[in-house]
Amino acid sequence: MKLIFLKTSSLLMFTLVCPMLLHAQSSQGITTMDFVKTHAGKEAEKQYFYENNWLAFRKEALKRRYIAGYELVSVKDSSAGYDTILITRYADSTQFAAIEKRFTDVMKEIQPEGTKLLNALKPNEFRAFVRAFAGKSVFYDATQK
């Protein structure tokens, strides 16, 4: 249950893109982006989910240096086909390759009761993934806060 988000986006992206990225130099960063569309009338559930799960996990992962950064971008262009972009940055391919286990560990430690949901709606009931991308970071300022 609590791995729904990771299994739907990160696992797919990991299995499709990781082999290519692992051949990159370990000092080159990797950025992943998930493009999400919120179902009509489900904005509150999506916001609650990302604040209490996605953000909480990334704050802890950043503290532990499992990731290099993260960002949630709200998209106002309704013609885009998505309304949210979830961005996670990794310092190198080693950090990226280890993320599935590390996020699982973080989730178990900081939320042993499982995923926090508003109105008991599961993630696929309030949002859909449109696309997921992973690529090598060309320009990125790791000192940005």
C-alpha positions, 0 to 999 in steps of 0.5 A: 500500500505505502509503496504505490507511488514508488512502484508506479513511477520510480520502479518503472523509471528505474528499470527502464532508465537505470541501465543506461544511466549507470554507465554515466560517470558517477560524478554526474547528477541525475534528475527524475521528473514525474508529470501528474494530472489530478482528477477533477475535484481531488486537489485536496487529496493530492495536496495532502498526499504530497505534503504528508508523504512525498515531501516528508520522505524527500526531506528525510532522504535529503537529510540522510544524503540519499538525494541531492534535492527535490521540487514540486512544481504546480503547472497552471497551463491547463493545456499541458495535460498535467498539473504537477511536476515532481522533481528529484535530483540525485548526486550521481548514478550510485545514489540513484541506483540505491534509491528504491531500497533507501526510500523503502527504509525511510518510509518504514522508519518515519511512517510505520503506519503506512501512507497518509491519505485524505478521505481514505482515497488511494493515490490512483483515485485522485491522480494519474501519472502522465509521464516519467523521465530520468536524465543526466543533469547538465547544469544544476546548482546543488547549493540552491535551497 
